[in-house]
Amino acid sequence: MLIYKILLPAEWAGFEAAGRFDGSPLDHSSGFIHCSSREQVAATALRFFAQEPTLVVAALDTRLLGAAVRWEDAPDGGPFPHVYAALPIDAVVTVHRVAGASSVDDAIPQA
């Protein structure tokens, strides 16, 4: 199964350079790395990244993340995948470079 992490281009550059992603400021304050399912990723992009001109959406293979992935209810609806570990670059299956939050749904293939 794939889950998705939305990143700013600078975050993706750091992820690539380090070979891992330890989380954004929001992730750090939450204690886990926020991710989305395919069905959730477009709404997440619009909610949190609406003003960003460019986004990078990394598709992550949950099999490679193992028990670090937990599906937990969010206050604003539904269970979301939260990752309780750094994201290794090896778990990234595909990278989607997207021209803004409103383009996320069209840029990522349906499962």
MOURMO-V523978 format. One record per pair of residues at least 12 apart in sequence whose C-alpha atoms are under 10 Angstrom apart, sorted by the first residue. I is the first residue (numbers start at 1). GAP is how many residues later the second one is. If there is no record, write none. Layout:
i: <I/I>
gap: <GAP/GAP>
//
This chain:
i: <1/1/1/1/1/1/1/1/1/2/2/2/2/2/2/2/2/2/2/2/2/2/2/3/3/3/3/3/3/3/3/3/3/3/3/3/3/3/3/3/3/3/4/4/4/4/4/4/4/4/4/4/4/4/4/4/4/4/4/4/4/5/5/5/5/5/5/5/5/5/5/5/5/5/5/5/5/5/5/5/6/6/6/6/6/6/6/6/6/6/6/6/6/6/6/6/6/6/7/7/7/7/7/7/7/7/7/7/8/8/8/8/8/8/8/8/8/9/9/9/9/9/9/9/9/10/10/11/11/11/11/12/12/12/12/12/13/15/15/15/16/16/17/18/18/19/19/19/19/19/20/20/20/20/20/20/20/20/21/21/21/21/21/21/22/22/22/22/22/23/23/23/23/27/27/27/30/31/31/31/31/32/32/32/32/32/32/32/32/32/33/33/33/33/33/33/33/33/33/34/34/34/34/34/35/35/35/35/35/35/35/35/35/36/36/36/36/36/36/37/37/37/37/37/37/38/38/38/38/38/38/39/39/39/40/40/40/40/41/41/41/41/41/42/42/42/42/42/42/42/42/43/43/43/43/44/44/45/45/45/45/45/45/45/46/46/46/46/46/47/48/49/49/49/50/50/50/51/51/51/52/52/52/53/53/53/53/53/54/54/54/54/54/54/55/55/55/55/55/55/55/55/56/56/56/56/56/56/56/56/57/57/57/57/57/57/57/57/57/58/58/58/58/58/58/58/58/58/59/59/59/59/59/59/59/60/60/60/60/60/60/60/60/60/61/61/61/61/61/62/62/62/62/63/64/64/64/64/64/65/65/65/65/65/65/65/65/66/67/67/67/68/68/68/68/68/68/68/69/69/69/69/69/70/70/70/71/94/95/96/96>
gap: <36/37/58/59/60/61/62/63/110/34/35/36/56/57/58/59/60/61/89/90/91/92/109/32/33/34/35/36/37/38/54/55/56/57/58/59/66/77/78/79/89/90/30/31/32/33/34/36/37/52/53/54/55/56/57/58/77/88/90/91/104/18/28/29/30/31/32/36/39/40/51/52/53/54/55/76/77/82/87/90/28/29/30/35/36/38/39/42/43/49/50/51/52/53/90/92/95/98/16/17/38/42/47/48/49/50/51/90/16/41/44/45/46/47/48/49/89/43/44/45/46/47/48/88/89/45/46/12/13/44/45/43/44/45/46/83/43/72/73/74/72/73/72/70/71/67/68/69/70/71/65/66/67/68/69/70/71/72/12/64/65/66/67/68/62/63/64/65/66/60/62/63/64/55/56/57/52/51/52/53/54/36/37/38/49/50/51/52/53/54/35/36/48/49/50/51/52/53/54/46/47/48/49/50/23/24/25/34/36/45/46/47/48/23/35/43/44/45/46/22/34/42/43/44/74/21/67/70/71/72/73/66/71/72/38/39/40/65/16/60/63/64/67/59/60/61/62/63/64/65/66/58/59/61/62/57/60/12/55/56/57/58/59/60/54/55/56/57/58/54/53/51/52/53/50/51/52/49/50/51/47/48/49/45/46/47/48/49/43/44/45/46/47/49/41/42/43/44/45/46/48/49/39/40/41/42/43/44/45/48/35/37/38/39/40/41/47/50/51/31/33/34/35/36/37/38/39/50/32/33/34/35/36/37/49/27/28/29/30/31/32/33/34/35/29/30/31/32/33/19/21/29/30/28/23/24/26/27/28/18/19/20/21/22/23/25/26/17/16/17/18/13/14/15/16/17/18/19/12/13/14/15/16/12/13/14/12/14/13/12/13>
//
